[in-house]
Amino acid sequence: MTEVTTSHTAAGGSGDANGHGGAGPLPLASFDDPHLQPLAKHPKRAEATVAVLLVIGLLGFAAYGAVYWVGGQPQVEGITMGIGLFFFGFGLSAWGKYLLPQGPFVEQRHELSSPPAARAAMAAAVTERGGMVLRRRSVLGGILGAGGAVMGVVLAFPLLRSLGPVPKQSLDTTNWKKGSYLVDSLGRRVHVADLAVGGALTVFPEGYTSDEDMAVDQTMLLRIAGPDVSIVTAPHRKTWGPDGYLAFSKVCTHAGCPVGLYQHQTLQLVCPCHQSMFDVGQGRPALPVFGPAPRPLPQLPLYVDSAGFLRSQASYDQPIGPGFWERTTRAHYS
């Protein structure tokens, strides 16, 4: 245990009758001072041990970062981070216990306030003593700095990844284009006779099956009326709903969740994440009527070809999904 005592006698002089101390300089400690010697009997061996502990901790942090970066398992991430924290912390504790000066130390100071010269001497002594430790343990200091830097970078990984990828233009355009066949999740083309009135099906443009494509292309196909009935959701969309079929983007305009529920009795699409509801049907172009969704679902214009298969007239006339800074909206909903 380090002992700290106070001496009321000034270095280099004694106090006067009024209690003011002299202005003599405080003596600087030397490297041979036994109070500045480390506790370890074999400092070199202790220094090597601390270096090994810090290196193992550093490698643990680096391994955690590598596992997290490639999307590893939480169990492996916990083990590697635990190894890094344990060995790095154990190395720091051992460094402080066995390699720093063991004391005890006696703080010499003058009565009341010291003159400027004495205060300058004290500051120089403190600086000199602190520098001794760092100069004598430069290798450990370098490892400590490297470990701290690696840990700092690794701890930033979850923060940066949680922000998700930048949308860029991924929501501005989809793979739907003029003449695209509507297919189900197994790639089978959708025929006009496949759905009964009240039926719903998730469809995609034929030929695009990757996860990224399907995420932005997913479309909710509904049949709200029978054959030979064209559903007009807006004045300029007179040909978009042939034979009772309608198609809307399945990406919710609130937070991007899939709008996967359909209530035929009320002609409403429902997002199960935050309960946004969208009206569909005659004169109702998927307008949000409940929940946090701020705008309608974009509608996909359809037609039936000569073989009876459902195809798209064009892509959506609006960017899909939630709002973002670069997004532009054309008001075609009235």
LINTAVEN-V825915 format. One record per residue. N is the residue number from 1. PHI is phi as a letter, one per 40 degrees, with the letter a starting at -180 (NA if undefined). NEAR is the number of other C-alpha atoms within 10 Angstrom. D_FIRST is the distance of its C-alpha to the first C-alpha in whole Angstrom. Layout:
N:PHI:NEAR:D_FIRST / N:PHI:NEAR:D_FIRST
//
This chain:
1:NA:6:0 / 2:c:11:4 / 3:b:9:6 / 4:b:10:10 / 5:b:11:13 / 6:b:11:16 / 7:b:12:19 / 8:c:15:23 / 9:b:15:25 / 10:c:21:26 / 11:c:18:25 / 12:g:12:29 / 13:i:13:30 / 14:b:17:30 / 15:c:15:31 / 16:c:10:35 / 17:c:7:37 / 18:c:6:36 / 19:g:11:32 / 20:c:16:32 / 21:c:23:30 / 22:c:19:31 / 23:b:19:31 / 24:c:17:30 / 25:c:17:28 / 26:c:22:24 / 27:c:12:24 / 28:c:13:22 / 29:c:14:20 / 30:b:12:21 / 31:c:11:21 / 32:c:8:20 / 33:c:10:17 / 34:c:13:15 / 35:c:17:12 / 36:c:20:14 / 37:c:17:14 / 38:c:20:13 / 39:c:17:11 / 40:c:18:14 / 41:c:11:17 / 42:b:11:20 / 43:d:15:19 / 44:c:11:22 / 45:c:11:22 / 46:c:18:19 / 47:c:20:21 / 48:c:13:24 / 49:c:15:23 / 50:c:24:21 / 51:c:22:24 / 52:c:17:26 / 53:c:21:24 / 54:c:27:25 / 55:c:21:29 / 56:c:20:29 / 57:c:27:28 / 58:c:26:30 / 59:c:21:33 / 60:c:26:32 / 61:c:27:33 / 62:c:20:36 / 63:c:20:37 / 64:d:24:37 / 65:c:24:39 / 66:c:15:41 / 67:c:15:42 / 68:c:18:42 / 69:c:13:44 / 70:c:8:47 / 71:g:10:47 / 72:c:13:45 / 73:c:10:44 / 74:d:11:41 / 75:c:9:40 / 76:c:14:40 / 77:c:20:38 / 78:c:12:35 / 79:c:14:35 / 80:c:22:34 / 81:c:22:32 / 82:c:16:30 / 83:c:20:30 / 84:c:26:29 / 85:c:19:26 / 86:c:17:24 / 87:c:21:24 / 88:c:27:24 / 89:c:15:21 / 90:c:16:19 / 91:c:24:20 / 92:c:17:18 / 93:c:13:15 / 94:c:18:15 / 95:d:21:16 / 96:c:14:12 / 97:c:14:10 / 98:b:19:12 / 99:b:24:14 / 100:c:18:12 / 101:d:21:11 / 102:c:19:8 / 103:g:17:8 / 104:c:14:8 / 105:b:14:11 / 106:b:13:13 / 107:c:12:16 / 108:c:16:19 / 109:a:19:22 / 110:c:25:25 / 111:c:17:27 / 112:f:10:28 / 113:c:11:29 / 114:c:18:29 / 115:c:14:32 / 116:d:10:32 / 117:c:12:32 / 118:c:20:28 / 119:c:17:27 / 120:c:13:29 / 121:c:16:27 / 122:c:20:24 / 123:c:11:24 / 124:c:14:25 / 125:c:17:22 / 126:c:12:20 / 127:c:11:23 / 128:c:14:23 / 129:c:16:19 / 130:c:11:19 / 131:c:12:22 / 132:d:14:21 / 133:c:16:19 / 134:c:14:22 / 135:c:10:24 / 136:c:11:22 / 137:b:15:22 / 138:c:11:25 / 139:c:13:26 / 140:c:21:24 / 141:c:15:24 / 142:c:13:28 / 143:c:17:27 / 144:c:20:25 / 145:c:11:28 / 146:c:15:30 / 147:c:23:29 / 148:c:15:28 / 149:c:12:32 / 150:c:17:33 / 151:c:22:31 / 152:c:12:33 / 153:c:13:36 / 154:c:20:36 / 155:c:13:35 / 156:c:11:38 / 157:d:13:40 / 158:d:12:41 / 159:c:10:41 / 160:c:10:44 / 161:c:11:46 / 162:c:8:46 / 163:c:8:48 / 164:g:8:51 / 165:c:8:53 / 166:c:7:55 / 167:c:11:59 / 168:f:11:61 / 169:b:11:64 / 170:c:13:64 / 171:c:18:65 / 172:c:17:68 / 173:b:16:70 / 174:b:19:70 / 175:c:17:72 / 176:c:24:75 / 177:a:16:78 / 178:c:13:82 / 179:g:17:84 / 180:c:19:80 / 181:c:27:81 / 182:c:24:79 / 183:b:22:77 / 184:c:18:75 / 185:c:14:72 / 186:c:9:74 / 187:g:16:76 / 188:c:13:79 / 189:c:19:81 / 190:c:19:82 / 191:c:17:85 / 192:c:21:87 / 193:c:12:88 / 194:c:11:84 / 195:b:17:83 / 196:c:15:85 / 197:c:14:85 / 198:g:17:81 / 199:c:16:80 / 200:a:21:77 / 201:a:18:75 / 202:c:20:72 / 203:b:25:74 / 204:a:28:73 / 205:c:25:75 / 206:c:19:77 / 207:g:13:75 / 208:b:15:71 / 209:b:15:69 / 210:c:8:66 / 211:c:9:63 / 212:c:10:63 / 213:c:16:66 / 214:c:17:67 / 215:c:16:64 / 216:c:22:66 / 217:c:25:69 / 218:d:22:69 / 219:b:27:72 / 220:c:24:73 / 221:c:23:77 / 222:b:25:79 / 223:b:25:82 / 224:b:24:83 / 225:a:20:87 / 226:c:16:90 / 227:c:14:92 / 228:g:9:94 / 229:b:13:91 / 230:c:19:90 / 231:c:24:87 / 232:b:21:86 / 233:c:24:83 / 234:a:16:84 / 235:d:11:87 / 236:c:11:86 / 237:b:18:85 / 238:c:13:88 / 239:b:15:88 / 240:c:24:85 / 241:b:27:85 / 242:c:23:88 / 243:f:20:89 / 244:g:22:87 / 245:c:29:84 / 246:b:26:81 / 247:b:25:77 / 248:b:24:74 / 249:d:27:71 / 250:c:28:69 / 251:c:25:66 / 252:c:28:65 / 253:c:25:65 / 254:c:20:62 / 255:b:15:59 / 256:g:18:61 / 257:c:16:61 / 258:c:20:64 / 259:c:26:67 / 260:b:18:68 / 261:b:16:70 / 262:b:21:73 / 263:b:14:75 / 264:c:16:79 / 265:c:8:80 / 266:b:10:78 / 267:f:19:78 / 268:b:21:75 / 269:c:26:72 / 270:b:22:69 / 271:c:25:65 / 272:c:14:63 / 273:c:14:60 / 274:b:15:60 / 275:g:15:64 / 276:c:21:66 / 277:b:26:69 / 278:b:25:72 / 279:c:22:76 / 280:b:27:78 / 281:h:21:82 / 282:d:14:85 / 283:g:16:84 / 284:b:19:80 / 285:c:23:78 / 286:f:24:75 / 287:c:21:74 / 288:c:22:71 / 289:b:15:72 / 290:a:14:68 / 291:g:14:65 / 292:c:14:63 / 293:d:24:65 / 294:c:16:66 / 295:a:19:69 / 296:c:25:72 / 297:c:30:71 / 298:c:26:73 / 299:b:24:76 / 300:c:25:78 / 301:c:23:81 / 302:b:25:83 / 303:a:21:87 / 304:b:18:88 / 305:c:14:90 / 306:c:7:93 / 307:c:8:92 / 308:g:12:90 / 309:c:17:87 / 310:c:23:84 / 311:b:26:83 / 312:c:22:82 / 313:c:19:84 / 314:a:16:81 / 315:c:21:77 / 316:c:21:75 / 317:c:15:76 / 318:b:21:73 / 319:c:22:69 / 320:c:26:68 / 321:g:24:65 / 322:c:18:62 / 323:c:18:62 / 324:a:10:60 / 325:d:7:60 / 326:c:9:63 / 327:c:14:65 / 328:b:11:69 / 329:b:10:71 / 330:b:8:75 / 331:c:7:76 / 332:b:13:79 / 333:b:17:78 / 334:c:10:81
//
